[in-house]
Amino acid sequence: MAALLPITGTVSVGFDGMETQALGSFSIPVHMTMDGETGTVHLEAATNASVISAMVAALMGAADELLATIPAATVETIAVCPTCSAELGVADPTTTIEHAQGGAHIVNPRY
């Protein structure tokens, strides 16, 4: 007699002080055979690589679902640094940027 039994698991993440959140689940088939004469059961378990692969697939699927819920951002205005021509997307067209020390930039909103 032979059968396929699933090993199931959940990929979850938790941060200090926060409740663990389940991100996705996975299932891996395990092959089971039973000797009809002796009653001995033999399980051919999944390899570590197949478990890791299933976990990664579940995590990637959860990430894809999460990313699909984030609306696309649109930048309509680009402020340009007059010193080095660096560009910064800004929401207000009156905002300018200027060069600062160490290659940083200062954002100047106009009121």
Backbone as XML, in Angstrom:
<?xml version="1.0"?>
<chain id="A" units="angstrom">
  <residue number="1" name="MET">
    <atom name="N" x="0.843" y="-1.168" z="0.000"/>
    <atom name="CA" x="0.000" y="0.000" z="0.000"/>
    <atom name="C" x="0.894" y="1.239" z="0.000"/>
  </residue>
  <residue number="2" name="ALA">
    <atom name="N" x="0.531" y="2.228" z="-0.768"/>
    <atom name="CA" x="1.300" y="3.472" z="-0.832"/>
    <atom name="C" x="0.350" y="4.655" z="-0.733"/>
  </residue>
  <residue number="3" name="ALA">
    <atom name="N" x="0.838" y="5.735" z="-0.171"/>
    <atom name="CA" x="0.030" y="6.947" z="-0.032"/>
    <atom name="C" x="0.949" y="8.160" z="0.013"/>
  </residue>
  <residue number="4" name="LEU">
    <atom name="N" x="0.391" y="9.290" z="-0.337"/>
    <atom name="CA" x="1.099" y="10.556" z="-0.196"/>
    <atom name="C" x="0.481" y="11.318" z="0.961"/>
  </residue>
  <residue number="5" name="LEU">
    <atom name="N" x="1.295" y="11.673" z="1.916"/>
    <atom name="CA" x="0.838" y="12.441" z="3.070"/>
    <atom name="C" x="1.461" y="13.830" z="3.000"/>
  </residue>
  <residue number="6" name="PRO">
    <atom name="N" x="0.694" y="14.860" z="3.266"/>
    <atom name="CA" x="1.289" y="16.197" z="3.196"/>
    <atom name="C" x="1.932" y="16.611" z="4.523"/>
  </residue>
  <residue number="7" name="ILE">
    <atom name="N" x="3.047" y="17.290" z="4.423"/>
    <atom name="CA" x="3.597" y="18.021" z="5.557"/>
    <atom name="C" x="3.201" y="19.468" z="5.301"/>
  </residue>
  <residue number="8" name="THR">
    <atom name="N" x="2.531" y="20.074" z="6.247"/>
    <atom name="CA" x="2.119" y="21.463" z="6.062"/>
    <atom name="C" x="2.850" y="22.342" z="7.063"/>
  </residue>
  <residue number="9" name="GLY">
    <atom name="N" x="3.021" y="23.579" z="6.712"/>
    <atom name="CA" x="3.689" y="24.528" z="7.592"/>
    <atom name="C" x="3.257" y="25.938" z="7.286"/>
  </residue>
  <residue number="10" name="THR">
    <atom name="N" x="3.632" y="26.832" z="8.166"/>
    <atom name="CA" x="3.297" y="28.240" z="8.020"/>
    <atom name="C" x="4.568" y="29.066" z="8.117"/>
  </residue>
  <residue number="11" name="VAL">
    <atom name="N" x="4.708" y="30.017" z="7.230"/>
    <atom name="CA" x="5.808" y="30.968" z="7.292"/>
    <atom name="C" x="5.273" y="32.192" z="8.021"/>
  </residue>
  <residue number="12" name="SER">
    <atom name="N" x="5.932" y="32.563" z="9.115"/>
    <atom name="CA" x="5.466" y="33.707" z="9.886"/>
    <atom name="C" x="6.642" y="34.577" z="10.293"/>
  </residue>
  <residue number="13" name="VAL">
    <atom name="N" x="6.328" y="35.796" z="10.687"/>
    <atom name="CA" x="7.362" y="36.739" z="11.109"/>
    <atom name="C" x="6.889" y="37.430" z="12.376"/>
  </residue>
  <residue number="14" name="GLY">
    <atom name="N" x="7.823" y="37.718" z="13.253"/>
    <atom name="CA" x="7.504" y="38.436" z="14.479"/>
    <atom name="C" x="8.639" y="39.369" z="14.836"/>
  </residue>
  <residue number="15" name="PHE">
    <atom name="N" x="8.300" y="40.498" z="15.408"/>
    <atom name="CA" x="9.297" y="41.467" z="15.845"/>
    <atom name="C" x="9.182" y="41.621" z="17.352"/>
  </residue>
  <residue number="16" name="ASP">
    <atom name="N" x="10.246" y="42.071" z="17.979"/>
    <atom name="CA" x="10.234" y="42.245" z="19.431"/>
    <atom name="C" x="9.040" y="43.087" z="19.857"/>
  </residue>
  <residue number="17" name="GLY">
    <atom name="N" x="8.301" y="42.577" z="20.827"/>
    <atom name="CA" x="7.168" y="43.308" z="21.362"/>
    <atom name="C" x="5.916" y="43.255" z="20.521"/>
  </residue>
  <residue number="18" name="MET">
    <atom name="N" x="5.950" y="42.533" z="19.409"/>
    <atom name="CA" x="4.772" y="42.460" z="18.545"/>
    <atom name="C" x="4.348" y="41.011" z="18.372"/>
  </residue>
  <residue number="19" name="GLU">
    <atom name="N" x="3.080" y="40.822" z="18.116"/>
    <atom name="CA" x="2.546" y="39.487" z="17.884"/>
    <atom name="C" x="3.051" y="38.943" z="16.546"/>
  </residue>
  <residue number="20" name="THR">
    <atom name="N" x="3.323" y="37.649" z="16.513"/>
    <atom name="CA" x="3.778" y="37.006" z="15.279"/>
    <atom name="C" x="2.647" y="36.993" z="14.254"/>
  </residue>
  <residue number="21" name="GLN">
    <atom name="N" x="2.986" y="37.322" z="13.016"/>
    <atom name="CA" x="2.007" y="37.356" z="11.932"/>
    <atom name="C" x="2.311" y="36.250" z="10.928"/>
  </residue>
  <residue number="22" name="ALA">
    <atom name="N" x="1.298" y="35.445" z="10.618"/>
    <atom name="CA" x="1.454" y="34.405" z="9.593"/>
    <atom name="C" x="1.439" y="35.079" z="8.225"/>
  </residue>
  <residue number="23" name="LEU">
    <atom name="N" x="2.419" y="34.746" z="7.401"/>
    <atom name="CA" x="2.523" y="35.351" z="6.073"/>
    <atom name="C" x="2.057" y="34.427" z="4.960"/>
  </residue>
  <residue number="24" name="GLY">
    <atom name="N" x="2.242" y="33.142" z="5.132"/>
    <atom name="CA" x="1.869" y="32.199" z="4.089"/>
    <atom name="C" x="1.981" y="30.781" z="4.598"/>
  </residue>
  <residue number="25" name="SER">
    <atom name="N" x="1.403" y="29.868" z="3.882"/>
    <atom name="CA" x="1.481" y="28.460" z="4.278"/>
    <atom name="C" x="1.963" y="27.637" z="3.090"/>
  </residue>
  <residue number="26" name="PHE">
    <atom name="N" x="2.452" y="26.429" z="3.402"/>
    <atom name="CA" x="2.966" y="25.566" z="2.354"/>
    <atom name="C" x="2.660" y="24.120" z="2.695"/>
  </residue>
  <residue number="27" name="SER">
    <atom name="N" x="2.714" y="23.269" z="1.698"/>
    <atom name="CA" x="2.460" y="21.843" z="1.867"/>
    <atom name="C" x="3.451" y="21.075" z="1.001"/>
  </residue>
  <residue number="28" name="ILE">
    <atom name="N" x="4.037" y="20.013" z="1.588"/>
    <atom name="CA" x="5.019" y="19.189" z="0.885"/>
    <atom name="C" x="4.571" y="17.738" z="0.979"/>
  </residue>
  <residue number="29" name="PRO">
    <atom name="N" x="4.471" y="17.027" z="-0.144"/>
    <atom name="CA" x="4.052" y="15.625" z="-0.072"/>
    <atom name="C" x="5.162" y="14.721" z="0.464"/>
  </residue>
  <residue number="30" name="VAL">
    <atom name="N" x="4.762" y="13.763" z="1.291"/>
    <atom name="CA" x="5.669" y="12.737" z="1.811"/>
    <atom name="C" x="5.126" y="11.395" z="1.334"/>
  </residue>
  <residue number="31" name="HIS">
    <atom name="N" x="5.983" y="10.567" z="0.769"/>
    <atom name="CA" x="5.574" y="9.273" z="0.232"/>
    <atom name="C" x="5.625" y="8.220" z="1.338"/>
  </residue>
  <residue number="32" name="MET">
    <atom name="N" x="4.513" y="7.538" z="1.569"/>
    <atom name="CA" x="4.452" y="6.498" z="2.587"/>
    <atom name="C" x="4.123" y="5.163" z="1.924"/>
  </residue>
  <residue number="33" name="THR">
    <atom name="N" x="4.871" y="4.133" z="2.279"/>
    <atom name="CA" x="4.560" y="2.779" z="1.809"/>
    <atom name="C" x="4.469" y="1.862" z="3.021"/>
  </residue>
  <residue number="34" name="MET">
    <atom name="N" x="3.637" y="0.848" z="2.892"/>
    <atom name="CA" x="3.470" y="-0.114" z="3.981"/>
    <atom name="C" x="3.618" y="-1.519" z="3.413"/>
  </residue>
  <residue number="35" name="ASP">
    <atom name="N" x="4.456" y="-2.297" z="4.047"/>
    <atom name="CA" x="4.653" y="-3.697" z="3.657"/>
    <atom name="C" x="3.456" y="-4.479" z="4.184"/>
  </residue>
  <residue number="36" name="GLY">
    <atom name="N" x="2.678" y="-5.070" z="3.269"/>
    <atom name="CA" x="1.472" y="-5.807" z="3.651"/>
    <atom name="C" x="1.741" y="-7.030" z="4.507"/>
  </residue>
  <residue number="37" name="GLU">
    <atom name="N" x="2.887" y="-7.635" z="4.364"/>
    <atom name="CA" x="3.204" y="-8.843" z="5.133"/>
    <atom name="C" x="3.700" y="-8.521" z="6.537"/>
  </residue>
  <residue number="38" name="THR">
    <atom name="N" x="4.589" y="-7.563" z="6.632"/>
    <atom name="CA" x="5.196" y="-7.271" z="7.938"/>
    <atom name="C" x="4.519" y="-6.115" z="8.655"/>
  </residue>
  <residue number="39" name="GLY">
    <atom name="N" x="3.763" y="-5.318" z="7.926"/>
    <atom name="CA" x="3.132" y="-4.146" z="8.531"/>
    <atom name="C" x="4.095" y="-2.982" z="8.737"/>
  </residue>
  <residue number="40" name="THR">
    <atom name="N" x="5.300" y="-3.122" z="8.208"/>
    <atom name="CA" x="6.298" y="-2.062" z="8.356"/>
    <atom name="C" x="5.935" y="-0.876" z="7.459"/>
  </residue>
  <residue number="41" name="VAL">
    <atom name="N" x="5.989" y="0.299" z="8.044"/>
    <atom name="CA" x="5.696" y="1.531" z="7.309"/>
    <atom name="C" x="7.011" y="2.236" z="7.012"/>
  </residue>
  <residue number="42" name="HIS">
    <atom name="N" x="7.161" y="2.638" z="5.771"/>
    <atom name="CA" x="8.358" y="3.370" z="5.353"/>
    <atom name="C" x="7.922" y="4.747" z="4.856"/>
  </residue>
  <residue number="43" name="LEU">
    <atom name="N" x="8.505" y="5.791" z="5.438"/>
    <atom name="CA" x="8.215" y="7.156" z="5.012"/>
    <atom name="C" x="9.413" y="7.711" z="4.259"/>
  </residue>
  <residue number="44" name="GLU">
    <atom name="N" x="9.153" y="8.215" z="3.087"/>
    <atom name="CA" x="10.192" y="8.897" z="2.318"/>
    <atom name="C" x="9.922" y="10.386" z="2.473"/>
  </residue>
  <residue number="45" name="ALA">
    <atom name="N" x="10.630" y="10.973" z="3.403"/>
    <atom name="CA" x="10.355" y="12.363" z="3.775"/>
    <atom name="C" x="10.892" y="13.342" z="2.741"/>
  </residue>
  <residue number="46" name="ALA">
    <atom name="N" x="10.402" y="14.538" z="2.848"/>
    <atom name="CA" x="10.873" y="15.615" z="1.986"/>
    <atom name="C" x="12.282" y="16.011" z="2.402"/>
  </residue>
  <residue number="47" name="THR">
    <atom name="N" x="13.068" y="16.425" z="1.453"/>
    <atom name="CA" x="14.429" y="16.872" z="1.746"/>
    <atom name="C" x="14.401" y="18.280" z="2.334"/>
  </residue>
  <residue number="48" name="ASN">
    <atom name="N" x="15.480" y="18.656" z="2.986"/>
    <atom name="CA" x="15.577" y="20.020" z="3.512"/>
    <atom name="C" x="15.419" y="21.040" z="2.391"/>
  </residue>
  <residue number="49" name="ALA">
    <atom name="N" x="16.003" y="20.731" z="1.259"/>
    <atom name="CA" x="15.922" y="21.660" z="0.124"/>
    <atom name="C" x="14.476" y="21.868" z="-0.324"/>
  </residue>
  <residue number="50" name="SER">
    <atom name="N" x="13.673" y="20.801" z="-0.333"/>
    <atom name="CA" x="12.282" y="20.963" z="-0.770"/>
    <atom name="C" x="11.468" y="21.730" z="0.269"/>
  </residue>
  <residue number="51" name="VAL">
    <atom name="N" x="11.777" y="21.544" z="1.554"/>
    <atom name="CA" x="11.085" y="22.309" z="2.600"/>
    <atom name="C" x="11.449" y="23.786" z="2.477"/>
  </residue>
  <residue number="52" name="ILE">
    <atom name="N" x="12.724" y="24.073" z="2.326"/>
    <atom name="CA" x="13.164" y="25.463" z="2.192"/>
    <atom name="C" x="12.571" y="26.093" z="0.939"/>
  </residue>
  <residue number="53" name="SER">
    <atom name="N" x="12.551" y="25.358" z="-0.147"/>
    <atom name="CA" x="11.983" y="25.866" z="-1.394"/>
    <atom name="C" x="10.501" y="26.197" z="-1.227"/>
  </residue>
  <residue number="54" name="ALA">
    <atom name="N" x="9.765" y="25.327" z="-0.547"/>
    <atom name="CA" x="8.337" y="25.577" z="-0.320"/>
    <atom name="C" x="8.131" y="26.790" z="0.578"/>
  </residue>
  <residue number="55" name="MET">
    <atom name="N" x="8.984" y="26.940" z="1.594"/>
    <atom name="CA" x="8.879" y="28.092" z="2.487"/>
    <atom name="C" x="9.170" y="29.390" z="1.736"/>
  </residue>
  <residue number="56" name="VAL">
    <atom name="N" x="10.180" y="29.382" z="0.901"/>
    <atom name="CA" x="10.527" y="30.571" z="0.120"/>
    <atom name="C" x="9.390" y="30.923" z="-0.833"/>
  </residue>
  <residue number="57" name="ALA">
    <atom name="N" x="8.810" y="29.925" z="-1.472"/>
    <atom name="CA" x="7.691" y="30.175" z="-2.393"/>
    <atom name="C" x="6.511" y="30.787" z="-1.646"/>
  </residue>
  <residue number="58" name="ALA">
    <atom name="N" x="6.226" y="30.282" z="-0.438"/>
    <atom name="CA" x="5.126" y="30.829" z="0.360"/>
    <atom name="C" x="5.420" y="32.270" z="0.758"/>
  </residue>
  <residue number="59" name="LEU">
    <atom name="N" x="6.649" y="32.542" z="1.145"/>
    <atom name="CA" x="7.037" y="33.891" z="1.542"/>
    <atom name="C" x="6.980" y="34.853" z="0.359"/>
  </residue>
  <residue number="60" name="MET">
    <atom name="N" x="7.444" y="34.406" z="-0.805"/>
    <atom name="CA" x="7.393" y="35.259" z="-1.994"/>
    <atom name="C" x="5.950" y="35.528" z="-2.416"/>
  </residue>
  <residue number="61" name="GLY">
    <atom name="N" x="5.096" y="34.513" z="-2.297"/>
    <atom name="CA" x="3.687" y="34.710" z="-2.617"/>
    <atom name="C" x="3.042" y="35.726" z="-1.689"/>
  </residue>
  <residue number="62" name="ALA">
    <atom name="N" x="3.373" y="35.637" z="-0.388"/>
    <atom name="CA" x="2.835" y="36.596" z="0.578"/>
    <atom name="C" x="3.344" y="38.002" z="0.280"/>
  </residue>
  <residue number="63" name="ALA">
    <atom name="N" x="4.614" y="38.119" z="-0.092"/>
    <atom name="CA" x="5.178" y="39.430" z="-0.432"/>
    <atom name="C" x="4.496" y="40.006" z="-1.666"/>
  </residue>
  <residue number="64" name="ASP">
    <atom name="N" x="4.240" y="39.173" z="-2.669"/>
    <atom name="CA" x="3.544" y="39.632" z="-3.876"/>
    <atom name="C" x="2.145" y="40.133" z="-3.545"/>
  </residue>
  <residue number="65" name="GLU">
    <atom name="N" x="1.442" y="39.403" z="-2.661"/>
    <atom name="CA" x="0.097" y="39.824" z="-2.261"/>
    <atom name="C" x="0.140" y="41.156" z="-1.525"/>
  </residue>
  <residue number="66" name="LEU">
    <atom name="N" x="1.127" y="41.315" z="-0.642"/>
    <atom name="CA" x="1.261" y="42.565" z="0.100"/>
    <atom name="C" x="1.597" y="43.721" z="-0.833"/>
  </residue>
  <residue number="67" name="LEU">
    <atom name="N" x="2.536" y="43.512" z="-1.737"/>
    <atom name="CA" x="2.912" y="44.574" z="-2.670"/>
    <atom name="C" x="1.757" y="44.973" z="-3.581"/>
  </residue>
  <residue number="68" name="ALA">
    <atom name="N" x="0.890" y="44.025" z="-3.898"/>
    <atom name="CA" x="-0.254" y="44.324" z="-4.765"/>
    <atom name="C" x="-1.245" y="45.264" z="-4.085"/>
  </residue>
  <residue number="69" name="THR">
    <atom name="N" x="-1.213" y="45.354" z="-2.754"/>
    <atom name="CA" x="-2.149" y="46.223" z="-2.031"/>
    <atom name="C" x="-1.637" y="47.651" z="-1.907"/>
  </residue>
  <residue number="70" name="ILE">
    <atom name="N" x="-0.374" y="47.886" z="-2.248"/>
    <atom name="CA" x="0.205" y="49.223" z="-2.114"/>
    <atom name="C" x="-0.024" y="49.992" z="-3.411"/>
  </residue>
  <residue number="71" name="PRO">
    <atom name="N" x="-0.706" y="51.127" z="-3.323"/>
    <atom name="CA" x="-0.951" y="51.888" z="-4.546"/>
    <atom name="C" x="0.351" y="52.467" z="-5.101"/>
  </residue>
  <residue number="72" name="ALA">
    <atom name="N" x="0.385" y="52.594" z="-6.385"/>
    <atom name="CA" x="1.569" y="53.145" z="-7.050"/>
    <atom name="C" x="1.685" y="54.634" z="-6.747"/>
  </residue>
  <residue number="73" name="ALA">
    <atom name="N" x="2.883" y="55.080" z="-6.473"/>
    <atom name="CA" x="3.126" y="56.501" z="-6.221"/>
    <atom name="C" x="3.453" y="57.192" z="-7.543"/>
  </residue>
  <residue number="74" name="THR">
    <atom name="N" x="2.983" y="58.396" z="-7.657"/>
    <atom name="CA" x="3.253" y="59.168" z="-8.864"/>
    <atom name="C" x="3.924" y="60.481" z="-8.471"/>
  </residue>
  <residue number="75" name="VAL">
    <atom name="N" x="5.052" y="60.751" z="-9.055"/>
    <atom name="CA" x="5.737" y="62.020" z="-8.825"/>
    <atom name="C" x="5.506" y="62.882" z="-10.052"/>
  </residue>
  <residue number="76" name="GLU">
    <atom name="N" x="4.918" y="64.050" z="-9.815"/>
    <atom name="CA" x="4.592" y="64.909" z="-10.941"/>
    <atom name="C" x="5.595" y="66.038" z="-11.133"/>
  </residue>
  <residue number="77" name="THR">
    <atom name="N" x="6.357" y="66.338" z="-10.083"/>
    <atom name="CA" x="7.282" y="67.461" z="-10.152"/>
    <atom name="C" x="8.670" y="67.008" z="-9.728"/>
  </residue>
  <residue number="78" name="ILE">
    <atom name="N" x="9.666" y="67.455" z="-10.428"/>
    <atom name="CA" x="11.054" y="67.151" z="-10.100"/>
    <atom name="C" x="11.752" y="68.463" z="-9.750"/>
  </residue>
  <residue number="79" name="ALA">
    <atom name="N" x="12.318" y="68.529" z="-8.521"/>
    <atom name="CA" x="13.141" y="69.680" z="-8.137"/>
    <atom name="C" x="14.581" y="69.346" z="-8.505"/>
  </residue>
  <residue number="80" name="VAL">
    <atom name="N" x="15.302" y="70.302" z="-9.069"/>
    <atom name="CA" x="16.674" y="70.076" z="-9.526"/>
    <atom name="C" x="17.619" y="70.990" z="-8.752"/>
  </residue>
  <residue number="81" name="CYS">
    <atom name="N" x="18.697" y="70.405" z="-8.228"/>
    <atom name="CA" x="19.724" y="71.179" z="-7.530"/>
    <atom name="C" x="20.499" y="71.999" z="-8.566"/>
  </residue>
  <residue number="82" name="PRO">
    <atom name="N" x="20.582" y="73.325" z="-8.380"/>
    <atom name="CA" x="21.295" y="74.148" z="-9.359"/>
    <atom name="C" x="22.813" y="73.945" z="-9.337"/>
  </residue>
  <residue number="83" name="THR">
    <atom name="N" x="23.336" y="73.357" z="-8.254"/>
    <atom name="CA" x="24.782" y="73.157" z="-8.143"/>
    <atom name="C" x="25.246" y="71.883" z="-8.831"/>
  </residue>
  <residue number="84" name="CYS">
    <atom name="N" x="24.532" y="70.764" z="-8.564"/>
    <atom name="CA" x="25.014" y="69.470" z="-9.076"/>
    <atom name="C" x="24.017" y="68.757" z="-9.981"/>
  </residue>
  <residue number="85" name="SER">
    <atom name="N" x="22.863" y="69.350" z="-10.208"/>
    <atom name="CA" x="21.815" y="68.791" z="-11.069"/>
    <atom name="C" x="21.160" y="67.529" z="-10.503"/>
  </residue>
  <residue number="86" name="ALA">
    <atom name="N" x="21.295" y="67.286" z="-9.183"/>
    <atom name="CA" x="20.585" y="66.163" z="-8.562"/>
    <atom name="C" x="19.089" y="66.420" z="-8.666"/>
  </residue>
  <residue number="87" name="GLU">
    <atom name="N" x="18.314" y="65.350" z="-8.805"/>
    <atom name="CA" x="16.869" y="65.480" z="-8.963"/>
    <atom name="C" x="16.150" y="64.837" z="-7.791"/>
  </residue>
  <residue number="88" name="LEU">
    <atom name="N" x="15.049" y="65.446" z="-7.364"/>
    <atom name="CA" x="14.240" y="64.941" z="-6.261"/>
    <atom name="C" x="12.775" y="65.112" z="-6.616"/>
  </residue>
  <residue number="89" name="GLY">
    <atom name="N" x="12.006" y="64.023" z="-6.511"/>
    <atom name="CA" x="10.578" y="64.123" z="-6.762"/>
    <atom name="C" x="9.899" y="64.814" z="-5.592"/>
  </residue>
  <residue number="90" name="VAL">
    <atom name="N" x="9.091" y="65.809" z="-5.864"/>
    <atom name="CA" x="8.402" y="66.570" z="-4.817"/>
    <atom name="C" x="6.921" y="66.683" z="-5.166"/>
  </residue>
  <residue number="91" name="ALA">
    <atom name="N" x="6.106" y="66.849" z="-4.124"/>
    <atom name="CA" x="4.668" y="66.956" z="-4.336"/>
    <atom name="C" x="4.252" y="68.378" z="-4.699"/>
  </residue>
  <residue number="92" name="ASP">
    <atom name="N" x="4.982" y="69.358" z="-4.175"/>
    <atom name="CA" x="4.634" y="70.762" z="-4.387"/>
    <atom name="C" x="5.571" y="71.370" z="-5.433"/>
  </residue>
  <residue number="93" name="PRO">
    <atom name="N" x="5.042" y="71.898" z="-6.509"/>
    <atom name="CA" x="5.902" y="72.437" z="-7.566"/>
    <atom name="C" x="6.712" y="73.660" z="-7.139"/>
  </residue>
  <residue number="94" name="THR">
    <atom name="N" x="6.364" y="74.304" z="-6.011"/>
    <atom name="CA" x="7.135" y="75.463" z="-5.554"/>
    <atom name="C" x="8.322" y="75.055" z="-4.685"/>
  </residue>
  <residue number="95" name="THR">
    <atom name="N" x="8.463" y="73.767" z="-4.369"/>
    <atom name="CA" x="9.574" y="73.283" z="-3.553"/>
    <atom name="C" x="10.853" y="73.265" z="-4.379"/>
  </residue>
  <residue number="96" name="THR">
    <atom name="N" x="11.938" y="73.738" z="-3.769"/>
    <atom name="CA" x="13.247" y="73.698" z="-4.419"/>
    <atom name="C" x="14.221" y="72.939" z="-3.519"/>
  </residue>
  <residue number="97" name="ILE">
    <atom name="N" x="15.353" y="72.538" z="-4.092"/>
    <atom name="CA" x="16.409" y="71.916" z="-3.292"/>
    <atom name="C" x="17.705" y="72.656" z="-3.550"/>
  </residue>
  <residue number="98" name="GLU">
    <atom name="N" x="18.587" y="72.631" z="-2.556"/>
    <atom name="CA" x="19.896" y="73.259" z="-2.728"/>
    <atom name="C" x="20.969" y="72.350" z="-2.166"/>
  </residue>
  <residue number="99" name="HIS">
    <atom name="N" x="22.172" y="72.556" z="-2.654"/>
    <atom name="CA" x="23.317" y="71.730" z="-2.280"/>
    <atom name="C" x="23.735" y="72.045" z="-0.845"/>
  </residue>
  <residue number="100" name="ALA">
    <atom name="N" x="24.094" y="71.002" z="-0.082"/>
    <atom name="CA" x="24.576" y="71.162" z="1.290"/>
    <atom name="C" x="25.924" y="70.475" z="1.424"/>
  </residue>
  <residue number="101" name="GLN">
    <atom name="N" x="26.476" y="70.473" z="2.622"/>
    <atom name="CA" x="27.779" y="69.851" z="2.853"/>
    <atom name="C" x="27.725" y="68.347" z="2.644"/>
  </residue>
  <residue number="102" name="GLY">
    <atom name="N" x="28.823" y="67.786" z="2.170"/>
    <atom name="CA" x="28.937" y="66.338" z="2.023"/>
    <atom name="C" x="28.065" y="65.756" z="0.930"/>
  </residue>
  <residue number="103" name="GLY">
    <atom name="N" x="27.613" y="66.565" z="0.011"/>
    <atom name="CA" x="26.791" y="66.050" z="-1.075"/>
    <atom name="C" x="25.319" y="65.897" z="-0.715"/>
  </residue>
  <residue number="104" name="ALA">
    <atom name="N" x="24.955" y="66.292" z="0.503"/>
    <atom name="CA" x="23.544" y="66.224" z="0.912"/>
    <atom name="C" x="22.781" y="67.383" z="0.273"/>
  </residue>
  <residue number="105" name="HIS">
    <atom name="N" x="21.472" y="67.338" z="0.400"/>
    <atom name="CA" x="20.642" y="68.398" z="-0.150"/>
    <atom name="C" x="19.636" y="68.874" z="0.887"/>
  </residue>
  <residue number="106" name="ILE">
    <atom name="N" x="19.293" y="70.143" z="0.805"/>
    <atom name="CA" x="18.306" y="70.753" z="1.693"/>
    <atom name="C" x="17.060" y="71.022" z="0.862"/>
  </residue>
  <residue number="107" name="VAL">
    <atom name="N" x="15.924" y="70.598" z="1.386"/>
    <atom name="CA" x="14.650" y="70.836" z="0.705"/>
    <atom name="C" x="14.085" y="72.151" z="1.219"/>
  </residue>
  <residue number="108" name="ASN">
    <atom name="N" x="13.686" y="73.019" z="0.320"/>
    <atom name="CA" x="13.134" y="74.328" z="0.672"/>
    <atom name="C" x="11.684" y="74.414" z="0.223"/>
  </residue>
  <residue number="109" name="PRO">
    <atom name="N" x="10.748" y="74.114" z="1.124"/>
    <atom name="CA" x="9.344" y="74.301" z="0.743"/>
    <atom name="C" x="9.014" y="75.798" z="0.743"/>
  </residue>
  <residue number="110" name="ARG">
    <atom name="N" x="8.224" y="76.212" z="-0.200"/>
    <atom name="CA" x="7.805" y="77.622" z="-0.274"/>
    <atom name="C" x="6.400" y="77.710" z="0.304"/>
  </residue>
  <residue number="111" name="TYR">
    <atom name="N" x="6.220" y="78.722" z="1.165"/>
    <atom name="CA" x="4.905" y="78.884" z="1.811"/>
    <atom name="C" x="4.145" y="80.013" z="1.194"/>
  </residue>
</chain>
